[in-house]
C-alpha cells in the first residue's frame, strides 16, 4: 500500500469505526477491522485516536482502553518540540507545530498543523487544537476543550474544561468551564 502525507511511514492503515461509510472518501485503501464495541486488540496492535470531538474521542478511547488496547503518540518529524516539554499518551501533533519550553500536554490531545504553543503552558487531556492556533505563554487549557482554526489565547489565561473557542476567536480573558467563545462577526462595508 502506498500512502502519502504524514502517515507514509506506516505499513498499513486499519480502521475501527461504527460508521464505515464515513471512511469511503478518505483517498486511502482501507482495511476495516470492525466496530468499536467489538474490537479487541491482538498482541502488538497499537492505535491512534483521530476523532476531532474531544468528548467523542474520550468515550471511544475509554472503551478501547477497557478492551486492553494500547495507544501510541504520533509527533510529525517537522514539529519543533522543546526537550523540556512533556507529551502524554496517545497524543497527535501534526506538521509544522511548535511546542515551546516547559509545556505539558495531557493524554490523547491533538494539535493540528501550524499551531504554536508557548512556554509554560498546560494543556489537559482530550483537547483538540485546530490548525493555526496560538496559545501564548503561561496559559492553562482544561480537559476536553475544542479550539477552532486560527483561534488564540493571550498570555496567562485559563480555558476551562469542556469549553469551545470558535475559529478566529481570541481569548483575551479566561473562559469559564463549559462556555463557548466566538469571534465577533465582521461588518460588511
C-alpha positions in Angstrom: 0.0 0.0 0.0 1.4 3.4 -0.9 0.4 6.2 1.5 1.1 9.9 1.2 1.5 12.6 3.8 2.2 12.2 7.4 1.1 8.6 7.6 3.6 7.4 5.0 5.8 5.5 7.5 3.0 3.1 8.4 2.8 -0.2 6.5 -0.9 -0.2 6.6 -3.9 1.8 7.8 -6.7 -0.1 9.6 -9.8 1.5 10.9 -12.2 0.8 13.7 -15.4 2.7 13.3 -19.1 2.3 13.9 -19.9 4.1 10.7 -17.7 2.6 7.9 -19.4 4.7 5.2 -17.8 7.8 6.6 -14.4 6.4 5.6 -15.1 5.8 1.9 -13.9 9.2 0.8 -10.6 9.2 2.6 -8.5 8.6 -0.5 -6.7 5.7 1.2 -7.1 2.0 0.6 -8.7 1.0 3.9 -8.9 -2.2 5.9 -11.9 -2.1 8.2 -11.4 -4.1 11.5 -14.9 -3.7 12.8 -16.9 -1.6 15.2 -15.7 -0.1 18.5 -17.7 -2.3 20.9 -16.5 -5.5 19.1 -12.8 -4.7 18.7 -10.2 -6.4 20.9 -6.5 -6.0 20.1 -4.0 -8.6 19.1 -0.5 -8.7 20.5 1.5 -5.8 19.0 -1.5 -3.7 18.0 -1.1 0.0 18.6 -3.8 2.6 18.0 -4.1 6.3 17.4 -7.4 8.1 18.1 -8.0 10.7 15.4 -11.6 11.8 16.4 -11.9 15.6 16.4 -14.6 15.9 19.0 -12.9 15.8 22.5 -16.0 14.2 24.1 -16.4 11.6 21.4 -12.7 10.8 21.4 -12.8 10.4 25.2 -15.7 7.9 25.1 -14.1 5.8 22.3 -10.7 5.8 23.9 -12.0 4.8 27.4 -14.0 1.9 25.8 -11.0 0.7 23.8 -8.7 1.0 26.9 -11.1 -1.2 28.7 -10.6 -3.8 25.9 -6.9 -3.8 26.5 -5.9 -1.5 23.6 -2.6 0.3 23.6 -2.4 3.8 22.2 0.7 5.4 20.7 1.5 9.1 20.2 2.4 10.5 16.8 4.6 13.5 16.5 5.4 14.6 13.0 9.2 14.9 12.3 8.7 18.6 11.3 7.3 19.5 14.8 9.6 21.7 16.9 9.3 20.2 20.4 11.3 21.6 23.3 13.3 19.0 25.2 11.8 20.4 28.4 8.2 19.8 27.4 6.2 16.6 28.0 3.7 14.9 25.8 1.1 12.4 27.2 0.0 9.1 25.9 -2.0 8.9 22.7 -1.3 12.4 21.5 -1.1 13.5 17.9 1.0 16.6 16.9 0.8 17.4 13.3 3.2 19.1 10.9 4.9 22.4 11.5 3.7 22.9 15.0 5.8 24.5 17.7 5.8 23.4 21.4 7.9 25.8 23.4 9.7 25.3 26.7 8.3 23.7 29.8 4.9 22.8 28.3 2.8 19.8 29.4 0.3 18.2 27.0 -2.2 15.8 28.6 -3.1 12.4 27.2 -5.0 11.9 23.9 -4.8 15.5 22.8 -4.5 16.6 19.2 -2.5 19.6 18.0 -3.1 20.3 14.3 -0.8 21.8 11.7 1.0 25.1 12.1 -0.1 25.7 15.7 2.1 27.4 18.3 2.1 26.5 22.0 4.0 29.0 24.1 6.3 28.4 27.1 5.0 27.1 30.5 1.6 26.1 29.0 -0.5 23.3 30.5 -2.9 21.5 28.1 -5.3 19.0 29.5 -6.3 15.6 28.2 -8.6 15.0 25.2 -8.0 18.6 23.9 -8.5 19.3 20.2 -6.4 22.2 18.8 -7.2 23.0 15.2 -4.8 24.4 12.6 -3.1 27.8 13.1 -4.0 28.1 16.8 -1.7 30.3 19.0 -1.6 29.6 22.8 0.7 32.1 24.4 2.9 31.7 27.5 1.7 30.6 31.0 -1.8 29.6 29.8 -3.8 26.7 31.1 -6.2 24.7 28.8 -8.5 22.3 30.7 -9.6 18.8 29.6 -12.0 18.3 26.7 -11.5 21.7 25.2 -12.0 22.3 21.4 -10.2 25.2 19.8 -11.2 26.2 16.3 -8.8 27.2 13.5 -7.0 30.5 13.9 -8.0 31.0 17.5 -5.7 32.3 20.1 -5.3 32.5 23.9 -3.5 35.5 25.3 -0.8 35.1 28.0 -1.8 33.8 31.5 -5.4 33.0 30.5 -7.2 29.8 31.6 -9.6 28.0 29.3 -12.0 25.9 31.5 -12.7 22.2 30.8 -15.4 21.4 28.2 -15.1 24.9 26.6 -15.1 25.7 23.0 -13.0 28.5 21.4 -14.5 29.3 18.0 -12.5 29.7 14.8 -10.7 33.1 14.8 -11.7 33.9 18.4 -9.2 35.5 20.8 -9.4 34.6 24.5 -8.3 38.0 26.0 -9.7 36.9 29.4 -10.1 33.5 31.0 -13.0 31.3 29.8 -15.1 29.5 32.4 -15.7 25.7 32.2 -18.3 24.7 29.6 -18.5 28.1 27.9 -18.2 28.9 24.2 -16.2 31.9 22.9 -16.9 33.1 19.3 -15.1 35.6 17.1 -17.3 38.8 16.6 -18.9 39.0 13.2 -17.2 41.4 10.8 -19.4 44.2 9.5 -20.0 44.5 5.8 -19.0 47.8 4.3 
